[in-house]
Amino acid sequence: MPRKFICTATEPVVQTTKGKIRGFILDGTYTFHGIRYAQAKRFMPPTPVESWEGVKDALSYGPICPLLDNPMPSGEILIPHRFWPASEHCQYLNIWSRSLDPKAKKPVMVWLHGGGFSAGSSIEQVAYEGENLAVYGDVVVVSINHRLNILGYFDLSAFGKQYANSVNAGMADIVESLKWIKENIEAFGGDSGNVTVFGQSGGGMKVTTLGQIPEAEGLFHKAIVMSGIAEMNMGGNVDHAEVVREILKELDMKEDEVAKLEKINFAVLAKAFNRVNRKFRKEGKNVGWGPQKNDWYTGDVFDVGFSAFSKTIPTMAGTVIAEFAFAPGTPNKDSLSPEERREILFKRYGEHTDELIRLFKKAYPGKNEVDLALVDGLFRPATLKYADIKSKEASAPFYSYMFALDFDYDYGKPAWHCSDIPFFFHNSALVPICNIQGVTEKLEEEMAGAFVAFARTGDPNHKNMIKWPAYTPENKATIVFDRKTEIRVDYEAELLDLLKKATPPVDMAARMRVVDEDEEELRAWMY
């Protein structure tokens, strides 16, 4: 049956603080794609858009931030992507709402995309589409693009005071988007006094970073962090001043000509950086992108503690059981004998194998112990550390979750990084692998329901799920979303502690080299 579509010269048209914009209506959902919320010169802080006359169309997604390398399709069965035209003038947002009545006062949910601080976009994943969540939860959903990589997190401060916050330009874009939302969202049926920021992976890192930025205080009221808390240095181990000097050499420029980097074609700048970066990697150096502490950003919570503001923000945070389980699984793990399973694990864990199997079965009864080799040891320990500190220090409640579903793929694939997004967005129907007979509908109701309940009240509990208690120092409760969702208390600490002891440290530089080699092979195959 065709859906009802409306888009005329006068409907729907919304008056923003800077001018009028036109979107479209699809089955009663007011939709606006590509609203410009700010403008910025390269490496400079964002500023509000200029006012305009007439009506501007918001009918096409805005350009995404350019990447330093062209994206390549990979693992699309697990995480379906969408690719889109790019421009460094990428400060655009999208809105889905069921009402344009300023008195509607619907909860506002602002999505911050993943991809670390170097890649991704508001529409990169099919599961990011906001319509279904807006309809299901009767909330206003907003997703945003902002500057990334060398455009959003390049520290040029050593070369002039005008670059004092170039290393946080991407986060400054996000803050500017929240200011736009505060000023305009009521015209889209939203409540500017009830804004939840939520994000996954790099998007989750952006959520925690916002709590440490004084300029963001009062612009949001609740926070959801999905697989986005990790104790790792996103800034790399190379001073960006050294990177600047090497880029200038590549471009045959002098050190006093840094200002020329503001004007050269982005493709030229990216190629120069990539040449420099390849040289650095051979030397064991890693150039990273991410926010850095300065007068504008107070710093990572694990380094400087929680800001007074962040302690007042109700927070939900969680991870998935096997964050990095992207590779194909073992051949029918359930057909293996206990001896065969132990043999596989012994090759990885040696003398710790039997105790780890015992702790895994205690933490995840009914799971196949082969999946022990895939249990996340990066995001989960840091998320629990974050939960311990914040639940002890904050005045606002903290809620912990784990997504532990086995998918009907490769004989039962444990949940991987991003696999929870379709369920929380109420978008499982858009992602084929998420459709599991007798499971998906129940899980989606529990998970999306928890998100919208939390956005509405700061409490994720709703009528279609078991009681989810807050995480406290005394009651370290975590909800485990699975085929049978359960509450478990302090159930994984022993397992994670022994895994840390038994697992060799990850060589991130080596992992990056493998990624480079895989991408080169993929490019050769495709072309």
ZARO-917558 format. One record per residue: x, y, z of N, C-alpha, C in turn. Coordinates in steps of 0.2 Angstrom, whole numbers, plus 2048, in hexadecimal, padded with zeros to 3 digits. Layout:
N
XYZXYZXYZ;...
***
This chain:
527
8047FA800800800800804806800;80380B7FB8088117FB807815802;80D81880380D81C80980A823807;80882780C80582E80A80B83380B;80C83680581183B80580F842803;81184780780F84E806815852806;81685680081B85B8008198617FB;8168677FE81486C7F98188727FB;8168787F781A87E7F88188817FF;81387E80381288180981187C80F;81287680D81287081281686B811;81B86981681B86C81C82187181C;82087781E82587D81F82587F826;82B88082882D88182F83188882F;82F88C83483389283583989183A;83F89183884489183D84789883F;84B89984384E89F8458518A383F;85389F83A8578A38358538A382E;84D89F82E84989F828845899827;84189982283C89382183F88D81D;83D88781F84088181C83A87D81A;83A87981583587481383886D813;83486981683586281683085E812;82E858815829854812825850817;82084D81681C84981B81B842818;81D83D81B81C83681981883281E;81283081D80E82D82280D831828;80D83782880C83B82E81283D832;81883B82F81F83D83282284382E;82384883282684E82F82D84D82E;83084D82883784C82783A851824;84085382684585882484C856823;84E85581D85585381C85985981A;85F85981D86485E81B86386581D;86286682386186D82686886F828;86A87582587087882787087B82E;87487983287487C83987988083B;87F880837885884838889885832;88E88983289388A82C89988B830;89F88982C8A588A82F8AB88A829;8B088E82A8B688E8268BA888829;8BE8868248C28808268C788182C;8C787D8318CA87D8378C888283C;8C288683B8C088B83F8B9889843;8B888D8488B188B84C8AB88C847;8A68888488A088984489C890847;89889284289489884488D897841;88889A84488189984288089B83A;87C89883787A8998308778A082F;8788A382A8758AA82886E8A9827;86A8AE8288638AE8278618AE81F;85C8AC81D85A8AC8168538AE815;8518B080F84A8B180D8478AB80A;8418AB80A83D8A680683E89F80A;83D89A80683C89380984288F806;84688C80A84B887808848880809;84A87C80484887580484D871809;84A86C80D84D86881184B86180F;84C85F80984A85980584F854803;85585680585B852803860852809;86384C80A86884C80F86D85080D;87085481287685881187C854810;88185780D88885480C88B851813;88E84C81289284981889984C818;89D84B81E8A484D81E8A884981A;8AC84C8168B18488128B5843816;8B783D8138BC8398178C3839814;8C88378178CE8378158D083280F;8CC82D8108CC82880A8C5826808;8C48248028BD8228008BB81C804;8B481C8068B28168098B1811804;8B280B8078B18048038AC800806;8A77FD8028A27F88058A67F2808;8A47F080E8A67EB8118A27E9817;8A07E281889C7E081D8957E381D;8927E481788C7E78168867E3819;8877DC8198827D881C8817D9823;8867DB8278867DC82E8847E482F;8877E882B8857EF82D8847F3826;87E7F382387D7F681D87E7FE81D;88280081888480781888080B812;88181281387F81680D88481B80C;88681C80688C821804889827801;88C82D80288883380188E8387FF;88C83D7FA8908427F98938467FF;8998487FE89D84C80489F853802;89F8578088A185E8078A485F80E;8A986380F8AB8658158A686A819;8A286D81589C87181789686C819;89786981E89386381F88E864826;88D86A82888A86B82E88286B82C;87F86582C87886482A87585F82F;86F85F83086B85B835865859831;86285383485C850831857850837;85085083684B85083B84584C839;84384883E83D84483D838845843;83284784182D849847826847845;82284684A81B84484881784B849;81A85084B81685684C81A85C84B;81786284881B86884881886D84D;81486B85181186F85681687185C;81787885C81C87A86281A878869;81487686A81187487081286D871;81486986C81486286D81985F872;81F86387282486187782685A878;82885787282A850872831850874;83384A87783A84987883E849872;84484C87284984D86C84F84886D;85084486885683F86885A841863;86184386486684586086B84085F;86B83D85887083885787683A855;87C838858883839856886833853;88883384D88A82D84989082A84B;89282484989882184B89D822845;8A381F8468A88208418AE823845;8AF82284B8B482684F8B382D84E;8B883184E8B883884C8BA839845;8BB8348418BE83583A8B9833835;8B482F8368B082D8308A882D832;8A482A82E89D82A82F89983082D;89282F82E88E83582D887833830;88383883087C83783387883282F;87A83082987682C82587A826823;880825825884820823881819823;87E81782987B81182A874811828;87180C82586A80C82386680C82A;86980982F865809836865810839;86881583786881C83A86281F838;85E81D833858821831853822837;85182883884D82A83E84682983E;84382883883B82883883882383C;83A81C83C837817840837819848;83D81B84A83E81D851839823853;83982884F83482D85082D82B850;82B82784C82482484C823820852;82781B85382681685982681A85F;82B81E86182B821867828828868;82582B862822831863827836865;82D83686283383A86483583E85E;83984385F83C847859843844859;84584285384B83F85284F84484D;85584585085A84A84C86184684B;86384684586A84384386E849840;87584984187984E83F87F84C83C;88185083788885083488D855837;89385483889885983A89F857838;8A385B8398AA85A8368AE85583A;8B28518368B584B8388BD84C836;8C18478388C88468368CC84C836;8CF84E8318D48538318D085A831;8C985A82F8C586082F8C2861835;8C185C8398BE85D8408C385D846;8C985A8458CD85884B8D485984A;8D685E8468DD85F8448E0865849;8E586384D8E78688518ED86D84E;8EA87384C8EF8788498F187D84E;8EF87C8558F08828598F788485A;8FC880858903882859904887853;90088984F90188D8498FD893849;8FA89584F8F689B84F8F089B853;8EF8A08578E98A085C8E289F858;8E28A08518DC89F84E8DA89884D;8DF89484F8DE88C84E8DD889855;8DC88E85A8DC88B8618D7885863;8D288585F8CD87F8608CC87B85A;8D187B8558D087784F8CF870851;8D386D8568D38668588CC86485A;8C886985C8C186785E8BB86A85A;8BD86B8548B886E84F8B286A84E;8B386384D8AE85F84C8A985F852;8AC85F8588A785F85E8A486685E;8A786B85C8A487285C89E872858;89F86E85289986E84E89386B851;89486585588F86285888C86785E;89086A86188D86F866889874862;88B87785D88787B859880878857;88187285587A86F85387586E859;87886D85F87486D865871874866;87587986587288086686C881861;86D87F85A86888085586287C858;86387685A85D87285D859876862;85D87886785A87C86D85688286A;85888586585588B86284F88A85E;84F88485B84A88285584687C856;84887885B84487185B83D87285C;83B87786083487786282F87885C;83287B85782E87C85082D87584D;83187084F83086984C82D865851;82A86785682686385B82A861861;83086386183586086683586586D;838862872839865878840867879;84286D87984986F87984B86E880;84786D88584986C88C84A86488D;84986088884985988984D856883;85385788385785487D85C84F880;85C84987C86084387D865843878;86C84387987184187487283A875;87283686F87482F86F87982E869;87D82986A882828865885821866;88881E86188B81886189281885F;89781486289E8148608A181B861;8A381E85B8A682585B8A082A85D;89A82885C89482C85E89482C865;89582686889482686F89A82A873;8A082A8708A582E8728A4835872;8A083786D89E83E86C899840871;89583B87389083D87989483E87F;89983A88189C83B8878A1841887;8A38438818A78498808A384F882;89D84F87F898855880897856888;89785188C89785389389C856896;8A28578928A885A8958A9861891;8A486388E8A586988A8A186F88D;8A387489189F87889489A87C890;89C87D88989788088589187C883;89187588588C871883887870889;88987388F88587389587E876893;87987289587287489486F87388E;87387088987086F88286E868881;86F86488686C85D88686B85B88D;86785688E86485489586584D897;86684989286784189386C83F88E;86F83988F87483788B87482F88A;87582C88487582588387C82487F;88081F88288681E87F88681687D;88781587788780E87488E80C872;89180887589880587389C80B871;89C8108768A08168758A581887A;8A681487F8AA8168858B0811884;8B68148838BC8108838C2814885;8C78108898CD81488B8D2813886;8D28188818D781887C8D881F879;8DE8208778E08278758DE82886D;8D882C86C8D682D8658DB832862;8DF8358658E383A8628EA83885F;8EB8318608F182E85D8F7830862;8FD82E85F90383086290883485F;90583885A90983D856906844858;90A84985990985085A906852853;9008558538FE85884D90285D84A;90686184E90B86684B910862846;91285C84891685884491385683D;90C85583E908853838908859833;90685F83690686583290C86682E;91286683291886782E919862828;91885C82A91985782491485881E;90E85A82090985C81A90C862816;90E86781A91186D81691786B812;91B86681492086481091E86080A;91985C80B91685880591385D800;91086380290D8687FE91286D7FB;91886C7FD91D8717FB91C8787FE;91987880491887F80891D88080E;91D88681092188881591D88881C;92088882191D88782891888D829;91B89382691789982791189A822;91089481F90A89481A90488F81C;90488E8228FF88A8258F888C823;8F78938228F08958218EE89381A;8F38918158F188E80F8ED88780F;8EE8848158EA87E8168E387F817;8E18858188DA8868198D6887812;8DA88880D8D78898068D8884801;8DD8808028DF87B7FD8D98767FC;8D88737F68D386E7F58D48687FA;8CE8667FD8CE8618028D285A7FF;8D08587F98D38527F68DB8537F6;8DE8597F58E585A7F58E88597FC;8E485C8018E685C8088E685580B;8E08518098E084A80B8E5846808;8E78478028EC8437FF8F3844802;8F484A8048FA84C8078FB84980E;8F58498118F58468188F683E818;8F383B8138F38348128FA832811;8FE83680D90583480B909835812;90883A81690B83B81C90A835821;90383382190182E826904828824;90482681E90881F81C90F81F81E;91282581E919825820919824828;91582882B915827833913820835;90F81D83290D816834913811833;91781282E91D80E82D92280F833;92181583692681783B922815842;91C81284291981084891581584B;91481B84791082084A909820848;90482384C8FD82384B8FA82A84B;8F882C8468F58338468ED832848;8EB83484D8E483384F8E083A84E;8D983984E8D483E84E8D083E854;8CF8438588CA84385D8CB849861;8C684B8668C685186A8CC85186E;8CF8578708D58578748D385D879;8D685B87F8D58608858D8867883;8D486C8858D68738848D2877888;8D287E8878CD88288B8C6881889;8C587E8848BE87D8818BB876884;8BF8718848BD86A8868C186888C;8BE8668918C18658988C585F898;8C485A8938C88548938C384D894;8C68488938C38418938C284089B;8BC83D89C8BA83C8A38BF8378A7;8C28338A38C782E8A78CD8328A9;8CE8378A68D483B8A78D38418AC;8CD8448AC8CC84A8B08C68498B4;8C28448B38BC8438B78B68468B4;8B08458B68AA8478B48A984E8B5;8A68528B08A48598B289E8598B6;89D85F8BA8978608BE89185F8BA;8918628B488B8618AF88A85A8AE;88F8568AC88E84F8A988B84B8AF;88D84C8B588A8498BB8828498BC;88084E8B98788508B987484C8B4;8788498AF8758478A987383F8AA;86D83D8AA86B8368AA86E8338A3;87182D8A587582A89F87482289F;873820899873819897879817893;87C812894882810890883808890;88580688A8867FF88A88A7FD884;88B7F688388F7F387E88B7ED87B;88F7EA87688D7E48738927DE875;8907D88758947D387889A7D2874;89A7D386D8A07D18698A17D7864;8A47DC8678A47E28638A87E185C;8AD7DE85C8B17DD8568B17D7853;8AB7D48538AA7CD8508A77CE849;8AB7D18458A97D383E8AA7CD839;8AF7C983B8B17C38368AC7BE837;8AC7BA8318A77B48328A97AF838;8A47AC83A8A47A88408A77A183F;8A879D8448AA7968438A5792840;8A678D83C8A178883989D78583E;89778783F89278484389578384A;89678884E899787855895782859;88E78285888A77D85C88C77685B;88F77485589076D85389776B856;89B7708598A176E85C8A076A862;8A47668648A476286A8A776786F;8A67668768A976A87B8B176A87B;8B47648798BB7648788BD768872;8BA76886D8BC76C8678BB774868;8B677586C8B577C86E8BB77F873;8BD77A8778C277C87C8C977C878;8CA7788738D077886F8D177F86C;8CB7818698CB7888658CD78D86A;8CA78D8708CC7938758D3792878;8D578C8798DC78B87C8E178E878;8E078E8718E579186D8E679986E;8E179C8718E07A38728E27A487A;8E07A087E8E07A28858E479D889;8E77988878EC79488A8E9792891;8ED7938968EC79089D8E67938A0;8E379989D8DD79C8A08D779A89D;8D77958988D17938948CC790899;8CD78B89D8C87888A18C478D8A5;8C87918A98C57968AD8C179B8A9;8C379D8A38C07A289F8B979F89D;8B979989B8B37958998AE79589F;8B07948A58AC7948AA8A979A8AC;8AD7A08AB8AA7A68AD8A67A98A7;8A77A78A18A37A989B89C7A589C;89C79F89E89679B89E89279E8A4;8957A18A98927A48AF88F7AA8AD;8927AE8A98907B58A788B7B48A2;88B7AF89D8877AF8988847A7897;8807A589C87E79E89B87A79D895;87B79789287879588C87C797886;88179C88688579E88088A79887F;88C798878891793876898796878;89C79387C8A279587F8A7797879;8A67958738AB79786E8AA79F86D;8A57A286F8A47A986E8A87AD873;8AB7A98788AF7AC87D8B57B0879;8B77AD8748BD7B08708BB7B786D;8B57B986D8B37BF86A8B07C486F;8B07C28758AD7C787A8B27CE87A;8AE7D387A8B17DA87A8B57DB880;8BB7DD87F8C07DF8848C27E6884;8BF7EA87F8C17F187F8BB7F6881;8B57F687F8B07FA8818AD7F8887;8AC7F18898A87EF88E8AC7F1895;8B27F08968B67F189C8B57F989E;8B67FD8988B68048998AF80789B;8AA8048988A38068998A18048A0;8A47FE8A38A27FD8AA8A68018AF;8AC8038AD8B08088B18AC80F8B1;8AA8118AB8A68178AB8A08178AF;89D8118AF8968108B38988108BA;89D80D8BC89F80D8C38A08148C6;8A48188C28A681F8C48A08238C4;89C8238BF8978288BE8918268C3;88F8208C488A81E8C888C8208D0;8928208D18948228D88948298D9;89682D8D48978348D48918398D2;88D8368CD88883A8CA88183A8CE;87E8408CE8778408D187283D8CC;87383C8C686E8398C186F8328C0;86A82E8BF86B8278BE86F8258B8;87281F8B987581B8B38728158B2;8728138AC86F80C8AA8748098A5;8758028A687A7FE8A38767F989F;8797F88988767F389487B7EF891;8797E988F87D7E488A8797E1885;87B7E187F8777DE87987B7D8878;8787D287987C7CC8798787C7874;8757C986F8717C586A8767C1866;8747BB8658777B785F8727B7859;8757BA8538717BA84D8717B4849;86C7B384586B7AE8418707AE83B;8767AE83C87B7AF8368827AC838;8847A883488A7A48358897A083B;88479C83C88279784188279B848;8807A184887F7A484F8857A9850;8847AF84D88A7B484E8887B9854;88D7BA85888B7BE85E88B7C585C;8887C98608877D085E88D7D485D;88E7D88578947DB8568937E3856;8987E78568987EE8568937F1851;88E7F48538887F784F8827F384F;8837ED85187D7E88508777EA854;8787EE8598727F085D86E7F685B;8717FA85686E8008548687FF850;8677FA84C8607F984985A7F884E;85C7F48538577F38588557F985C;85A7FD85E85980386285580885E;85780885785380D85384D80B850;84B805852844802850845801848;84B7FF84684C7FF83F84E7F883C;84D7F384084F7EC83F84C7EA838;8467EC8368447EA82F8487ED829;84C7F282B8507F48268577F1825;8597EC82A85F7E982A85E7E182A;85E7DE82485C7D782385F7D2829;8657D382B8687CE8308657CF837;8617D483885E7D683E8577D283F;8557CF83A84E7CC83A84E7C583C;84C7C484284D7BD8458467BB847;8437B684483C7B484683B7B384D;8367B68508357B58578397B985C;83E7BC85A8437C085E8437C785D;8437C98568447D085583F7D5858;8397D38578337D88598347D9861;8357D48648357D486C83B7D986E;8417D786B8477DB86C8467E286A;8447E48658437EA86283E7EE867;8397EB8698347EE86E8387F0874;83C7EB87783F7ED87D8457F287C;8497F287784E7F687684C7FD874;8487FE86E84680486C842808872;83E80387583980687A83D809880;84380688284780888784A80F885;84C81087F84F81687D84A81C87D;84481B87A83F82087A83D822881;83C81D88683A81E88D83F822890;84682088F84B82489284B82B890;84A82C88984A833886845837889;83F83388B83983788D83A839895;83D83489983D8358A08438348A4;8488328A084F8308A384F8298A7;8498268A684981F8A884781A8A2;84B8158A184981189B84480C89C;84180B8A183C8068A383580889F;83280289C82C8038998287FC89A;8227FC89881D7F789981F7F0896;8237F18908257EB88C82B7E888D;82E7E98938357E68958357E489D;83A7E089F83B7DF8A683D7E58A9;83D7E68B083F7EB8B48477EC8B3;8497F28B18507F48B08527F88B5;8567F68BB8587FA8C085E7FF8BE;85F8048C18658088C086B8058C2;8718068BF8778048C18798088C7;87B8058CD87E8088D28848058D5;8888088D988E8058DC88C7FF8E0;8867FE8E38847F98E78807F38E3;87D7F68DD8797F18D987B7F28D2;8807EF8D08837F08C987F7EC8C4;8797EE8C38747EB8BE8757ED8B7;8757E88B38757E98AC8707E58A8;86C7E88A48677E48A086B7E189A;86A7DA89986D7D78948677D588F;8677D98898627D88848647D2880;8607CD87F8617C787C85A7C487A;85B7BE8788547BA8768507BA87C;8537B98828507BA8888537C088C;8507C588C8547CB8908537CA897;8597CB89B85A7CA8A285D7D08A5;85D7D18AC8617D58B08667D18B3;86C7D38B28727D08B68767D58BA;8787D38C087C7D78C48837D58C5;8877DA8C388F7D98C48917D38C1;88F7D18BB88F7CA8B98957C88B5;8997CE8B389E7CC8AE8A57CF8B0;8A67D28B68AC7D58B88B27D08B8;8B17CA8BB8B67C48BB8B87C28B4;8B37C18B08B57BF8A98B97C48A6;8B77CB8A68BB7D08A38C27D18A6;8C27D08AC8C97D18AF8CE7CB8AD;8CB7C58AC8D07C08AA8D17C08A3;8CC7C289F8CD7C38988D37C8896;8D37CE89A8D87D389A8DF7D089B;8DF7CB8A08E67C88A28E87C389C;8E37C089A8E47BA8958E57BC88E;8E37C288C8E37C48858E97C9883;8ED7C787E8F27CC87C8F07D387B;8F37D887C8F17DF87A8F07DF873;8EC7E38718EA7E486A8EF7E9867;8F27E88628F77EC85E8F37F0859;8F17F685B8EC7FA8578F07FC850;8F67FD8508FA7FF84A8FA7F9845;8FB7F38488FB7ED8448F47EC841;8EF7ED8458E87ED8428E67F183D;8E97F783D8E87FC8388EC7FA832;8F27F78328F57F482C8F17EF829;8EE7EB82D8E97E682A8E47E9826;8E17EE8298DB7F18268DD7F481F;8E37F781F8E67FA8198E77F5814;8EA7EF8168EB7EA8118E47E780E;8DF7E68138D97E48118D57E880C;8D67EF80D8D37F48098D67F4802;8DD7F38028E07F37FB8DE7ED7F7;8DD7E77FB8DB7E17F78D47E27F5;8CF7E57F98C97E67F68C87EB7F0;8CC7F07F18CC7F57EB8CF7F17E4;8D47ED7E58D67E97DF8D17E47DD;8CD7E17E18C87DC7DF8C27E07DC;8C07E67DE8BB7EA7DB8BC7ED7D5;8C27EF7D48C47F27CE8C97EF7C9;
***
